Amino acid sequence: MKIQLRYFASIREAIGSGSESVETAAATLAGLRDELIARGGPHAEALARGRAVRVSINQTMADESAVLTDGAEVAFFPPVTGG
C-alpha cells in the first residue's frame, strides 16, 4: 500500500526531508517504523527504538499497534513539552 509520511522538528532535521510517499507492506505503525529503521542512515538514527517518538495517523495520535490503510498520512515527531 502507498502512504504519505511527514516528519517534524528534530526528526525532519535528521532525515533531511519533511515528507515522502512510500510503498509499505507493514500492517501497523510498529511495522512501518521497523521498515524505516531498516533503511539505515538517518532514518535508523532518528526513529531508533530507544528514542522517544510520537506518531499520528490521519492527524490523530496513535500508538504503534494502529492499523495502516492505503493512502494514510503518518506523522512522526518528537515529544513536545511546554511551559
mmCIF file of the N, C-alpha and C atoms, coordinates in Angstrom:
data_MODEL
# 
_entry.id   MODEL 
# 
loop_
_atom_site.group_PDB 
_atom_site.id 
_atom_site.type_symbol 
_atom_site.label_atom_id 
_atom_site.label_alt_id 
_atom_site.label_comp_id 
_atom_site.label_asym_id 
_atom_site.label_entity_id 
_atom_site.label_seq_id 
_atom_site.pdbx_PDB_ins_code 
_atom_site.Cartn_x 
_atom_site.Cartn_y 
_atom_site.Cartn_z 
_atom_site.occupancy 
_atom_site.B_iso_or_equiv 
_atom_site.pdbx_formal_charge 
_atom_site.auth_seq_id 
_atom_site.auth_comp_id 
_atom_site.auth_asym_id 
_atom_site.auth_atom_id 
_atom_site.pdbx_PDB_model_num 
ATOM 1   N N  . MET A 1 1  ? 0.839  -1.179 0.000  1.00 0.00 ? 1  MET A N  1 
ATOM 2   C CA . MET A 1 1  ? 0.000  0.000  0.000  1.00 0.00 ? 1  MET A CA 1 
ATOM 3   C C  . MET A 1 1  ? 0.883  1.242  0.000  1.00 0.00 ? 1  MET A C  1 
ATOM 4   N N  . LYS A 1 2  ? 0.320  2.322  -0.484 1.00 0.00 ? 2  LYS A N  1 
ATOM 5   C CA . LYS A 1 2  ? 1.057  3.581  -0.550 1.00 0.00 ? 2  LYS A CA 1 
ATOM 6   C C  . LYS A 1 2  ? 0.557  4.500  0.558  1.00 0.00 ? 2  LYS A C  1 
ATOM 7   N N  . ILE A 1 3  ? 1.505  5.085  1.290  1.00 0.00 ? 3  ILE A N  1 
ATOM 8   C CA . ILE A 1 3  ? 1.162  6.027  2.357  1.00 0.00 ? 3  ILE A CA 1 
ATOM 9   C C  . ILE A 1 3  ? 2.033  7.270  2.247  1.00 0.00 ? 3  ILE A C  1 
ATOM 10  N N  . GLN A 1 4  ? 1.579  8.323  2.890  1.00 0.00 ? 4  GLN A N  1 
ATOM 11  C CA . GLN A 1 4  ? 2.324  9.592  2.932  1.00 0.00 ? 4  GLN A CA 1 
ATOM 12  C C  . GLN A 1 4  ? 2.945  9.728  4.313  1.00 0.00 ? 4  GLN A C  1 
ATOM 13  N N  . LEU A 1 5  ? 4.242  9.979  4.362  1.00 0.00 ? 5  LEU A N  1 
ATOM 14  C CA . LEU A 1 5  ? 4.934  10.200 5.630  1.00 0.00 ? 5  LEU A CA 1 
ATOM 15  C C  . LEU A 1 5  ? 5.243  11.666 5.801  1.00 0.00 ? 5  LEU A C  1 
ATOM 16  N N  . ARG A 1 6  ? 5.126  12.136 7.022  1.00 0.00 ? 6  ARG A N  1 
ATOM 17  C CA . ARG A 1 6  ? 5.510  13.505 7.373  1.00 0.00 ? 6  ARG A CA 1 
ATOM 18  C C  . ARG A 1 6  ? 6.422  13.430 8.597  1.00 0.00 ? 6  ARG A C  1 
ATOM 19  N N  . TYR A 1 7  ? 7.464  14.259 8.567  1.00 0.00 ? 7  TYR A N  1 
ATOM 20  C CA . TYR A 1 7  ? 8.426  14.314 9.659  1.00 0.00 ? 7  TYR A CA 1 
ATOM 21  C C  . TYR A 1 7  ? 8.464  15.732 10.201 1.00 0.00 ? 7  TYR A C  1 
ATOM 22  N N  . PHE A 1 8  ? 8.542  15.877 11.526 1.00 0.00 ? 8  PHE A N  1 
ATOM 23  C CA . PHE A 1 8  ? 8.518  17.195 12.142 1.00 0.00 ? 8  PHE A CA 1 
ATOM 24  C C  . PHE A 1 8  ? 9.694  17.399 13.088 1.00 0.00 ? 8  PHE A C  1 
ATOM 25  N N  . ALA A 1 9  ? 10.051 18.666 13.274 1.00 0.00 ? 9  ALA A N  1 
ATOM 26  C CA . ALA A 1 9  ? 11.047 19.133 14.251 1.00 0.00 ? 9  ALA A CA 1 
ATOM 27  C C  . ALA A 1 9  ? 12.386 18.417 14.060 1.00 0.00 ? 9  ALA A C  1 
ATOM 28  N N  . SER A 1 10 ? 12.958 17.891 15.129 1.00 0.00 ? 10 SER A N  1 
ATOM 29  C CA . SER A 1 10 ? 14.294 17.295 15.057 1.00 0.00 ? 10 SER A CA 1 
ATOM 30  C C  . SER A 1 10 ? 14.332 16.060 14.162 1.00 0.00 ? 10 SER A C  1 
ATOM 31  N N  . ILE A 1 11 ? 13.223 15.362 14.016 1.00 0.00 ? 11 ILE A N  1 
ATOM 32  C CA . ILE A 1 11 ? 13.197 14.196 13.125 1.00 0.00 ? 11 ILE A CA 1 
ATOM 33  C C  . ILE A 1 11 ? 13.327 14.661 11.677 1.00 0.00 ? 11 ILE A C  1 
ATOM 34  N N  . ARG A 1 12 ? 12.613 15.714 11.317 1.00 0.00 ? 12 ARG A N  1 
ATOM 35  C CA . ARG A 1 12 ? 12.730 16.283 9.964  1.00 0.00 ? 12 ARG A CA 1 
ATOM 36  C C  . ARG A 1 12 ? 14.162 16.730 9.703  1.00 0.00 ? 12 ARG A C  1 
ATOM 37  N N  . GLU A 1 13 ? 14.771 17.385 10.682 1.00 0.00 ? 13 GLU A N  1 
ATOM 38  C CA . GLU A 1 13 ? 16.151 17.848 10.516 1.00 0.00 ? 13 GLU A CA 1 
ATOM 39  C C  . GLU A 1 13 ? 17.106 16.682 10.325 1.00 0.00 ? 13 GLU A C  1 
ATOM 40  N N  . ALA A 1 14 ? 16.933 15.615 11.097 1.00 0.00 ? 14 ALA A N  1 
ATOM 41  C CA . ALA A 1 14 ? 17.825 14.459 10.998 1.00 0.00 ? 14 ALA A CA 1 
ATOM 42  C C  . ALA A 1 14 ? 17.673 13.738 9.659  1.00 0.00 ? 14 ALA A C  1 
ATOM 43  N N  . ILE A 1 15 ? 16.435 13.588 9.191  1.00 0.00 ? 15 ILE A N  1 
ATOM 44  C CA . ILE A 1 15 ? 16.181 12.872 7.947  1.00 0.00 ? 15 ILE A CA 1 
ATOM 45  C C  . ILE A 1 15 ? 16.476 13.740 6.733  1.00 0.00 ? 15 ILE A C  1 
ATOM 46  N N  . GLY A 1 16 ? 16.305 15.045 6.887  1.00 0.00 ? 16 GLY A N  1 
ATOM 47  C CA . GLY A 1 16 ? 16.604 15.957 5.800  1.00 0.00 ? 16 GLY A CA 1 
ATOM 48  C C  . GLY A 1 16 ? 15.439 16.194 4.858  1.00 0.00 ? 16 GLY A C  1 
ATOM 49  N N  . SER A 1 17 ? 14.252 15.813 5.288  1.00 0.00 ? 17 SER A N  1 
ATOM 50  C CA . SER A 1 17 ? 13.058 15.996 4.469  1.00 0.00 ? 17 SER A CA 1 
ATOM 51  C C  . SER A 1 17 ? 11.844 16.088 5.375  1.00 0.00 ? 17 SER A C  1 
ATOM 52  N N  . GLY A 1 18 ? 10.842 16.843 4.944  1.00 0.00 ? 18 GLY A N  1 
ATOM 53  C CA . GLY A 1 18 ? 9.623  16.974 5.723  1.00 0.00 ? 18 GLY A CA 1 
ATOM 54  C C  . GLY A 1 18 ? 8.556  15.970 5.364  1.00 0.00 ? 18 GLY A C  1 
ATOM 55  N N  . SER A 1 19 ? 8.673  15.354 4.182  1.00 0.00 ? 19 SER A N  1 
ATOM 56  C CA . SER A 1 19 ? 7.659  14.391 3.777  1.00 0.00 ? 19 SER A CA 1 
ATOM 57  C C  . SER A 1 19 ? 8.170  13.500 2.657  1.00 0.00 ? 19 SER A C  1 
ATOM 58  N N  . GLU A 1 20 ? 7.491  12.375 2.484  1.00 0.00 ? 20 GLU A N  1 
ATOM 59  C CA . GLU A 1 20 ? 7.765  11.462 1.376  1.00 0.00 ? 20 GLU A CA 1 
ATOM 60  C C  . GLU A 1 20 ? 6.601  10.496 1.240  1.00 0.00 ? 20 GLU A C  1 
ATOM 61  N N  . SER A 1 21 ? 6.427  9.966  0.056  1.00 0.00 ? 21 SER A N  1 
ATOM 62  C CA . SER A 1 21 ? 5.464  8.902  -0.189 1.00 0.00 ? 21 SER A CA 1 
ATOM 63  C C  . SER A 1 21 ? 6.225  7.594  -0.250 1.00 0.00 ? 21 SER A C  1 
ATOM 64  N N  . VAL A 1 22 ? 5.681  6.562  0.382  1.00 0.00 ? 22 VAL A N  1 
ATOM 65  C CA . VAL A 1 22 ? 6.359  5.264  0.381  1.00 0.00 ? 22 VAL A CA 1 
ATOM 66  C C  . VAL A 1 22 ? 5.358  4.143  0.135  1.00 0.00 ? 22 VAL A C  1 
ATOM 67  N N  . GLU A 1 23 ? 5.862  3.078  -0.426 1.00 0.00 ? 23 GLU A N  1 
ATOM 68  C CA . GLU A 1 23 ? 5.128  1.824  -0.528 1.00 0.00 ? 23 GLU A CA 1 
ATOM 69  C C  . GLU A 1 23 ? 5.549  0.985  0.669  1.00 0.00 ? 23 GLU A C  1 
ATOM 70  N N  . THR A 1 24 ? 4.584  0.399  1.365  1.00 0.00 ? 24 THR A N  1 
ATOM 71  C CA . THR A 1 24 ? 4.900  -0.399 2.533  1.00 0.00 ? 24 THR A CA 1 
ATOM 72  C C  . THR A 1 24 ? 4.090  -1.689 2.553  1.00 0.00 ? 24 THR A C  1 
ATOM 73  N N  . ALA A 1 25 ? 4.677  -2.716 3.131  1.00 0.00 ? 25 ALA A N  1 
ATOM 74  C CA . ALA A 1 25 ? 3.972  -3.969 3.358  1.00 0.00 ? 25 ALA A CA 1 
ATOM 75  C C  . ALA A 1 25 ? 3.545  -4.062 4.817  1.00 0.00 ? 25 ALA A C  1 
ATOM 76  N N  . ALA A 1 26 ? 3.898  -3.039 5.618  1.00 0.00 ? 26 ALA A N  1 
ATOM 77  C CA . ALA A 1 26 ? 3.599  -3.055 7.048  1.00 0.00 ? 26 ALA A CA 1 
ATOM 78  C C  . ALA A 1 26 ? 2.092  -2.984 7.290  1.00 0.00 ? 26 ALA A C  1 
ATOM 79  N N  . ALA A 1 27 ? 1.636  -3.699 8.299  1.00 0.00 ? 27 ALA A N  1 
ATOM 80  C CA . ALA A 1 27 ? 0.221  -3.685 8.660  1.00 0.00 ? 27 ALA A CA 1 
ATOM 81  C C  . ALA A 1 27 ? -0.069 -2.674 9.763  1.00 0.00 ? 27 ALA A C  1 
ATOM 82  N N  . THR A 1 28 ? 0.954  -2.339 10.550 1.00 0.00 ? 28 THR A N  1 
ATOM 83  C CA . THR A 1 28 ? 0.772  -1.449 11.699 1.00 0.00 ? 28 THR A CA 1 
ATOM 84  C C  . THR A 1 28 ? 1.836  -0.354 11.691 1.00 0.00 ? 28 THR A C  1 
ATOM 85  N N  . LEU A 1 29 ? 1.635  0.632  12.559 1.00 0.00 ? 29 LEU A N  1 
ATOM 86  C CA . LEU A 1 29 ? 2.645  1.686  12.699 1.00 0.00 ? 29 LEU A CA 1 
ATOM 87  C C  . LEU A 1 29 ? 3.968  1.121  13.185 1.00 0.00 ? 29 LEU A C  1 
ATOM 88  N N  . ALA A 1 30 ? 3.928  0.116  14.057 1.00 0.00 ? 30 ALA A N  1 
ATOM 89  C CA . ALA A 1 30 ? 5.172  -0.506 14.537 1.00 0.00 ? 30 ALA A CA 1 
ATOM 90  C C  . ALA A 1 30 ? 5.938  -1.131 13.379 1.00 0.00 ? 30 ALA A C  1 
ATOM 91  N N  . GLY A 1 31 ? 5.235  -1.840 12.509 1.00 0.00 ? 31 GLY A N  1 
ATOM 92  C CA . GLY A 1 31 ? 5.882  -2.443 11.345 1.00 0.00 ? 31 GLY A CA 1 
ATOM 93  C C  . GLY A 1 31 ? 6.455  -1.402 10.410 1.00 0.00 ? 31 GLY A C  1 
ATOM 94  N N  . LEU A 1 32 ? 5.739  -0.309 10.228 1.00 0.00 ? 32 LEU A N  1 
ATOM 95  C CA . LEU A 1 32 ? 6.233  0.785  9.391  1.00 0.00 ? 32 LEU A CA 1 
ATOM 96  C C  . LEU A 1 32 ? 7.501  1.383  9.982  1.00 0.00 ? 32 LEU A C  1 
ATOM 97  N N  . ARG A 1 33 ? 7.482  1.637  11.272 1.00 0.00 ? 33 ARG A N  1 
ATOM 98  C CA . ARG A 1 33 ? 8.673  2.200  11.921 1.00 0.00 ? 33 ARG A CA 1 
ATOM 99  C C  . ARG A 1 33 ? 9.855  1.259  11.748 1.00 0.00 ? 33 ARG A C  1 
ATOM 100 N N  . ASP A 1 34 ? 9.632  -0.050 11.908 1.00 0.00 ? 34 ASP A N  1 
ATOM 101 C CA . ASP A 1 34 ? 10.711 -1.022 11.712 1.00 0.00 ? 34 ASP A CA 1 
ATOM 102 C C  . ASP A 1 34 ? 11.235 -1.000 10.279 1.00 0.00 ? 34 ASP A C  1 
ATOM 103 N N  . GLU A 1 35 ? 10.341 -0.867 9.296  1.00 0.00 ? 35 GLU A N  1 
ATOM 104 C CA . GLU A 1 35 ? 10.789 -0.776 7.893  1.00 0.00 ? 35 GLU A CA 1 
ATOM 105 C C  . GLU A 1 35 ? 11.661 0.454  7.686  1.00 0.00 ? 35 GLU A C  1 
ATOM 106 N N  . LEU A 1 36 ? 11.251 1.574  8.262  1.00 0.00 ? 36 LEU A N  1 
ATOM 107 C CA . LEU A 1 36 ? 12.026 2.808  8.097  1.00 0.00 ? 36 LEU A CA 1 
ATOM 108 C C  . LEU A 1 36 ? 13.376 2.698  8.802  1.00 0.00 ? 36 LEU A C  1 
ATOM 109 N N  . ILE A 1 37 ? 13.411 2.101  9.980  1.00 0.00 ? 37 ILE A N  1 
ATOM 110 C CA . ILE A 1 37 ? 14.676 1.896  10.700 1.00 0.00 ? 37 ILE A CA 1 
ATOM 111 C C  . ILE A 1 37 ? 15.605 1.013  9.869  1.00 0.00 ? 37 ILE A C  1 
ATOM 112 N N  . ALA A 1 38 ? 15.037 0.008  9.205  1.00 0.00 ? 38 ALA A N  1 
ATOM 113 C CA . ALA A 1 38 ? 15.845 -0.926 8.401  1.00 0.00 ? 38 ALA A CA 1 
ATOM 114 C C  . ALA A 1 38 ? 16.509 -0.244 7.205  1.00 0.00 ? 38 ALA A C  1 
ATOM 115 N N  . ARG A 1 39 ? 16.037 0.932  6.811  1.00 0.00 ? 39 ARG A N  1 
ATOM 116 C CA . ARG A 1 39 ? 16.702 1.682  5.741  1.00 0.00 ? 39 ARG A CA 1 
ATOM 117 C C  . ARG A 1 39 ? 18.123 2.066  6.131  1.00 0.00 ? 39 ARG A C  1 
ATOM 118 N N  . GLY A 1 40 ? 18.353 2.174  7.437  1.00 0.00 ? 40 GLY A N  1 
ATOM 119 C CA . GLY A 1 40 ? 19.656 2.601  7.923  1.00 0.00 ? 40 GLY A CA 1 
ATOM 120 C C  . GLY A 1 40 ? 19.791 4.112  7.837  1.00 0.00 ? 40 GLY A C  1 
ATOM 121 N N  . GLY A 1 41 ? 21.004 4.587  8.049  1.00 0.00 ? 41 GLY A N  1 
ATOM 122 C CA . GLY A 1 41 ? 21.306 6.009  7.932  1.00 0.00 ? 41 GLY A CA 1 
ATOM 123 C C  . GLY A 1 41 ? 20.453 6.881  8.833  1.00 0.00 ? 41 GLY A C  1 
ATOM 124 N N  . PRO A 1 42 ? 20.033 8.044  8.333  1.00 0.00 ? 42 PRO A N  1 
ATOM 125 C CA . PRO A 1 42 ? 19.301 8.988  9.176  1.00 0.00 ? 42 PRO A CA 1 
ATOM 126 C C  . PRO A 1 42 ? 17.955 8.460  9.670  1.00 0.00 ? 42 PRO A C  1 
ATOM 127 N N  . HIS A 1 43 ? 17.283 7.618  8.875  1.00 0.00 ? 43 HIS A N  1 
ATOM 128 C CA . HIS A 1 43 ? 16.014 7.052  9.339  1.00 0.00 ? 43 HIS A CA 1 
ATOM 129 C C  . HIS A 1 43 ? 16.237 6.178  10.567 1.00 0.00 ? 43 HIS A C  1 
ATOM 130 N N  . ALA A 1 44 ? 17.275 5.344  10.512 1.00 0.00 ? 44 ALA A N  1 
ATOM 131 C CA . ALA A 1 44 ? 17.571 4.458  11.636 1.00 0.00 ? 44 ALA A CA 1 
ATOM 132 C C  . ALA A 1 44 ? 17.906 5.249  12.890 1.00 0.00 ? 44 ALA A C  1 
ATOM 133 N N  . GLU A 1 45 ? 18.651 6.320  12.731 1.00 0.00 ? 45 GLU A N  1 
ATOM 134 C CA . GLU A 1 45 ? 19.046 7.121  13.880 1.00 0.00 ? 45 GLU A CA 1 
ATOM 135 C C  . GLU A 1 45 ? 17.860 7.906  14.461 1.00 0.00 ? 45 GLU A C  1 
ATOM 136 N N  . ALA A 1 46 ? 17.096 8.559  13.605 1.00 0.00 ? 46 ALA A N  1 
ATOM 137 C CA . ALA A 1 46 ? 16.003 9.417  14.071 1.00 0.00 ? 46 ALA A CA 1 
ATOM 138 C C  . ALA A 1 46 ? 14.840 8.632  14.660 1.00 0.00 ? 46 ALA A C  1 
ATOM 139 N N  . LEU A 1 47 ? 14.594 7.414  14.149 1.00 0.00 ? 47 LEU A N  1 
ATOM 140 C CA . LEU A 1 47 ? 13.434 6.627  14.576 1.00 0.00 ? 47 LEU A CA 1 
ATOM 141 C C  . LEU A 1 47 ? 13.802 5.418  15.419 1.00 0.00 ? 47 LEU A C  1 
ATOM 142 N N  . ALA A 1 48 ? 15.059 5.340  15.871 1.00 0.00 ? 48 ALA A N  1 
ATOM 143 C CA . ALA A 1 48 ? 15.543 4.191  16.649 1.00 0.00 ? 48 ALA A CA 1 
ATOM 144 C C  . ALA A 1 48 ? 14.605 3.856  17.803 1.00 0.00 ? 48 ALA A C  1 
ATOM 145 N N  . ARG A 1 49 ? 14.526 2.603  18.120 1.00 0.00 ? 49 ARG A N  1 
ATOM 146 C CA . ARG A 1 49 ? 13.632 2.124  19.167 1.00 0.00 ? 49 ARG A CA 1 
ATOM 147 C C  . ARG A 1 49 ? 13.907 2.754  20.530 1.00 0.00 ? 49 ARG A C  1 
ATOM 148 N N  . GLY A 1 50 ? 15.114 3.148  20.825 1.00 0.00 ? 50 GLY A N  1 
ATOM 149 C CA . GLY A 1 50 ? 15.420 3.760  22.112 1.00 0.00 ? 50 GLY A CA 1 
ATOM 150 C C  . GLY A 1 50 ? 15.019 5.228  22.212 1.00 0.00 ? 50 GLY A C  1 
ATOM 151 N N  . ARG A 1 51 ? 14.609 5.818  21.095 1.00 0.00 ? 51 ARG A N  1 
ATOM 152 C CA . ARG A 1 51 ? 14.259 7.245  21.071 1.00 0.00 ? 51 ARG A CA 1 
ATOM 153 C C  . ARG A 1 51 ? 12.766 7.436  21.294 1.00 0.00 ? 51 ARG A C  1 
ATOM 154 N N  . ALA A 1 52 ? 12.441 8.504  21.992 1.00 0.00 ? 52 ALA A N  1 
ATOM 155 C CA . ALA A 1 52 ? 11.033 8.850  22.195 1.00 0.00 ? 52 ALA A CA 1 
ATOM 156 C C  . ALA A 1 52 ? 10.507 9.485  20.912 1.00 0.00 ? 52 ALA A C  1 
ATOM 157 N N  . VAL A 1 53 ? 9.538  8.838  20.294 1.00 0.00 ? 53 VAL A N  1 
ATOM 158 C CA . VAL A 1 53 ? 8.951  9.317  19.049 1.00 0.00 ? 53 VAL A CA 1 
ATOM 159 C C  . VAL A 1 53 ? 7.436  9.209  19.169 1.00 0.00 ? 53 VAL A C  1 
ATOM 160 N N  . ARG A 1 54 ? 6.737  10.272 18.839 1.00 0.00 ? 54 ARG A N  1 
ATOM 161 C CA . ARG A 1 54 ? 5.272  10.260 18.814 1.00 0.00 ? 54 ARG A CA 1 
ATOM 162 C C  . ARG A 1 54 ? 4.834  10.014 17.377 1.00 0.00 ? 54 ARG A C  1 
ATOM 163 N N  . VAL A 1 55 ? 3.662  9.388  17.229 1.00 0.00 ? 55 VAL A N  1 
ATOM 164 C CA . VAL A 1 55 ? 3.170  9.051  15.893 1.00 0.00 ? 55 VAL A CA 1 
ATOM 165 C C  . VAL A 1 55 ? 1.685  9.385  15.795 1.00 0.00 ? 55 VAL A C  1 
ATOM 166 N N  . SER A 1 56 ? 1.297  9.898  14.654 1.00 0.00 ? 56 SER A N  1 
ATOM 167 C CA . SER A 1 56 ? -0.131 10.087 14.386 1.00 0.00 ? 56 SER A CA 1 
ATOM 168 C C  . SER A 1 56 ? -0.455 9.443  13.046 1.00 0.00 ? 56 SER A C  1 
ATOM 169 N N  . ILE A 1 57 ? -1.698 9.046  12.915 1.00 0.00 ? 57 ILE A N  1 
ATOM 170 C CA . ILE A 1 57 ? -2.187 8.513  11.651 1.00 0.00 ? 57 ILE A CA 1 
ATOM 171 C C  . ILE A 1 57 ? -3.447 9.299  11.288 1.00 0.00 ? 57 ILE A C  1 
ATOM 172 N N  . ASN A 1 58 ? -3.437 9.859  10.102 1.00 0.00 ? 58 ASN A N  1 
ATOM 173 C CA . ASN A 1 58 ? -4.536 10.705 9.640  1.00 0.00 ? 58 ASN A CA 1 
ATOM 174 C C  . ASN A 1 58 ? -4.884 11.786 10.662 1.00 0.00 ? 58 ASN A C  1 
ATOM 175 N N  . GLN A 1 59 ? -3.836 12.414 11.187 1.00 0.00 ? 59 GLN A N  1 
ATOM 176 C CA . GLN A 1 59 ? -3.914 13.551 12.114 1.00 0.00 ? 59 GLN A CA 1 
ATOM 177 C C  . GLN A 1 59 ? -4.557 13.211 13.456 1.00 0.00 ? 59 GLN A C  1 
ATOM 178 N N  . THR A 1 60 ? -4.471 11.943 13.857 1.00 0.00 ? 60 THR A N  1 
ATOM 179 C CA . THR A 1 60 ? -4.944 11.510 15.168 1.00 0.00 ? 60 THR A CA 1 
ATOM 180 C C  . THR A 1 60 ? -3.811 10.756 15.856 1.00 0.00 ? 60 THR A C  1 
ATOM 181 N N  . MET A 1 61 ? -3.483 11.165 17.087 1.00 0.00 ? 61 MET A N  1 
ATOM 182 C CA . MET A 1 61 ? -2.427 10.475 17.825 1.00 0.00 ? 61 MET A CA 1 
ATOM 183 C C  . MET A 1 61 ? -2.753 8.989  17.923 1.00 0.00 ? 61 MET A C  1 
ATOM 184 N N  . ALA A 1 62 ? -1.737 8.160  17.791 1.00 0.00 ? 62 ALA A N  1 
ATOM 185 C CA . ALA A 1 62 ? -1.951 6.711  17.799 1.00 0.00 ? 62 ALA A CA 1 
ATOM 186 C C  . ALA A 1 62 ? -0.774 6.021  18.448 1.00 0.00 ? 62 ALA A C  1 
ATOM 187 N N  . ASP A 1 63 ? -1.024 4.824  18.972 1.00 0.00 ? 63 ASP A N  1 
ATOM 188 C CA . ASP A 1 63 ? 0.102  4.014  19.424 1.00 0.00 ? 63 ASP A CA 1 
ATOM 189 C C  . ASP A 1 63 ? 0.523  3.123  18.257 1.00 0.00 ? 63 ASP A C  1 
ATOM 190 N N  . GLU A 1 64 ? 1.611  2.427  18.433 1.00 0.00 ? 64 GLU A N  1 
ATOM 191 C CA . GLU A 1 64 ? 2.189  1.693  17.312 1.00 0.00 ? 64 GLU A CA 1 
ATOM 192 C C  . GLU A 1 64 ? 1.395  0.456  16.903 1.00 0.00 ? 64 GLU A C  1 
ATOM 193 N N  . SER A 1 65 ? 0.355  0.113  17.638 1.00 0.00 ? 65 SER A N  1 
ATOM 194 C CA . SER A 1 65 ? -0.478 -1.023 17.237 1.00 0.00 ? 65 SER A CA 1 
ATOM 195 C C  . SER A 1 65 ? -1.551 -0.610 16.226 1.00 0.00 ? 65 SER A C  1 
ATOM 196 N N  . ALA A 1 66 ? -1.668 0.692  15.939 1.00 0.00 ? 66 ALA A N  1 
ATOM 197 C CA . ALA A 1 66 ? -2.670 1.179  14.989 1.00 0.00 ? 66 ALA A CA 1 
ATOM 198 C C  . ALA A 1 66 ? -2.445 0.567  13.608 1.00 0.00 ? 66 ALA A C  1 
ATOM 199 N N  . VAL A 1 67 ? -3.540 0.215  12.963 1.00 0.00 ? 67 VAL A N  1 
ATOM 200 C CA . VAL A 1 67 ? -3.505 -0.434 11.656 1.00 0.00 ? 67 VAL A CA 1 
ATOM 201 C C  . VAL A 1 67 ? -3.391 0.617  10.553 1.00 0.00 ? 67 VAL A C  1 
ATOM 202 N N  . LEU A 1 68 ? -2.507 0.338  9.601  1.00 0.00 ? 68 LEU A N  1 
ATOM 203 C CA . LEU A 1 68 ? -2.332 1.221  8.446  1.00 0.00 ? 68 LEU A CA 1 
ATOM 204 C C  . LEU A 1 68 ? -3.367 0.905  7.376  1.00 0.00 ? 68 LEU A C  1 
ATOM 205 N N  . THR A 1 69 ? -3.760 1.936  6.638  1.00 0.00 ? 69 THR A N  1 
ATOM 206 C CA . THR A 1 69 ? -4.648 1.762  5.498  1.00 0.00 ? 69 THR A CA 1 
ATOM 207 C C  . THR A 1 69 ? -4.035 2.464  4.297  1.00 0.00 ? 69 THR A C  1 
ATOM 208 N N  . ASP A 1 70 ? -4.382 1.993  3.128  1.00 0.00 ? 70 ASP A N  1 
ATOM 209 C CA . ASP A 1 70 ? -3.865 2.596  1.905  1.00 0.00 ? 70 ASP A CA 1 
ATOM 210 C C  . ASP A 1 70 ? -4.229 4.075  1.863  1.00 0.00 ? 70 ASP A C  1 
ATOM 211 N N  . GLY A 1 71 ? -3.260 4.908  1.536  1.00 0.00 ? 71 GLY A N  1 
ATOM 212 C CA . GLY A 1 71 ? -3.477 6.340  1.445  1.00 0.00 ? 71 GLY A CA 1 
ATOM 213 C C  . GLY A 1 71 ? -3.366 7.085  2.762  1.00 0.00 ? 71 GLY A C  1 
ATOM 214 N N  . ALA A 1 72 ? -3.042 6.398  3.837  1.00 0.00 ? 72 ALA A N  1 
ATOM 215 C CA . ALA A 1 72 ? -2.945 7.039  5.149  1.00 0.00 ? 72 ALA A CA 1 
ATOM 216 C C  . ALA A 1 72 ? -1.814 8.056  5.181  1.00 0.00 ? 72 ALA A C  1 
ATOM 217 N N  . GLU A 1 73 ? -1.962 9.047  6.060  1.00 0.00 ? 73 GLU A N  1 
ATOM 218 C CA . GLU A 1 73 ? -0.905 10.012 6.339  1.00 0.00 ? 73 GLU A CA 1 
ATOM 219 C C  . GLU A 1 73 ? -0.380 9.690  7.729  1.00 0.00 ? 73 GLU A C  1 
ATOM 220 N N  . VAL A 1 74 ? 0.910  9.407  7.812  1.00 0.00 ? 74 VAL A N  1 
ATOM 221 C CA . VAL A 1 74 ? 1.553  9.073  9.079  1.00 0.00 ? 74 VAL A CA 1 
ATOM 222 C C  . VAL A 1 74 ? 2.578  10.150 9.389  1.00 0.00 ? 74 VAL A C  1 
ATOM 223 N N  . ALA A 1 75 ? 2.518  10.682 10.599 1.00 0.00 ? 75 ALA A N  1 
ATOM 224 C CA . ALA A 1 75 ? 3.455  11.725 11.012 1.00 0.00 ? 75 ALA A CA 1 
ATOM 225 C C  . ALA A 1 75 ? 4.284  11.247 12.194 1.00 0.00 ? 75 ALA A C  1 
ATOM 226 N N  . PHE A 1 76 ? 5.569  11.529 12.143 1.00 0.00 ? 76 PHE A N  1 
ATOM 227 C CA . PHE A 1 76 ? 6.496  11.213 13.232 1.00 0.00 ? 76 PHE A CA 1 
ATOM 228 C C  . PHE A 1 76 ? 7.021  12.524 13.782 1.00 0.00 ? 76 PHE A C  1 
ATOM 229 N N  . PHE A 1 77 ? 7.041  12.653 15.102 1.00 0.00 ? 77 PHE A N  1 
ATOM 230 C CA . PHE A 1 77 ? 7.586  13.853 15.715 1.00 0.00 ? 77 PHE A CA 1 
ATOM 231 C C  . PHE A 1 77 ? 8.048  13.551 17.129 1.00 0.00 ? 77 PHE A C  1 
ATOM 232 N N  . PRO A 1 78 ? 9.007  14.345 17.633 1.00 0.00 ? 78 PRO A N  1 
ATOM 233 C CA . PRO A 1 78 ? 9.488  14.135 18.995 1.00 0.00 ? 78 PRO A CA 1 
ATOM 234 C C  . PRO A 1 78 ? 8.436  14.602 19.991 1.00 0.00 ? 78 PRO A C  1 
ATOM 235 N N  . PRO A 1 79 ? 8.498  14.099 21.213 1.00 0.00 ? 79 PRO A N  1 
ATOM 236 C CA . PRO A 1 79 ? 7.569  14.592 22.237 1.00 0.00 ? 79 PRO A CA 1 
ATOM 237 C C  . PRO A 1 79 ? 7.775  16.102 22.427 1.00 0.00 ? 79 PRO A C  1 
ATOM 238 N N  . VAL A 1 80 ? 6.696  16.793 22.714 1.00 0.00 ? 80 VAL A N  1 
ATOM 239 C CA . VAL A 1 80 ? 6.737  18.234 22.866 1.00 0.00 ? 80 VAL A CA 1 
ATOM 240 C C  . VAL A 1 80 ? 6.413  18.576 24.327 1.00 0.00 ? 80 VAL A C  1 
ATOM 241 N N  . THR A 1 81 ? 7.202  19.454 24.879 1.00 0.00 ? 81 THR A N  1 
ATOM 242 C CA . THR A 1 81 ? 6.905  19.930 26.232 1.00 0.00 ? 81 THR A CA 1 
ATOM 243 C C  . THR A 1 81 ? 6.650  21.427 26.174 1.00 0.00 ? 81 THR A C  1 
ATOM 244 N N  . GLY A 1 82 ? 5.888  21.875 27.068 1.00 0.00 ? 82 GLY A N  1 
ATOM 245 C CA . GLY A 1 82 ? 5.607  23.299 27.098 1.00 0.00 ? 82 GLY A CA 1 
ATOM 246 C C  . GLY A 1 82 ? 5.763  23.845 28.504 1.00 0.00 ? 82 GLY A C  1 
ATOM 247 N N  . GLY A 1 83 ? 5.702  25.120 28.623 1.00 0.00 ? 83 GLY A N  1 
ATOM 248 C CA . GLY A 1 83 ? 5.832  25.656 29.964 1.00 0.00 ? 83 GLY A CA 1 
ATOM 249 C C  . GLY A 1 83 ? 5.653  27.142 29.995 1.00 0.00 ? 83 GLY A C  1 
# 
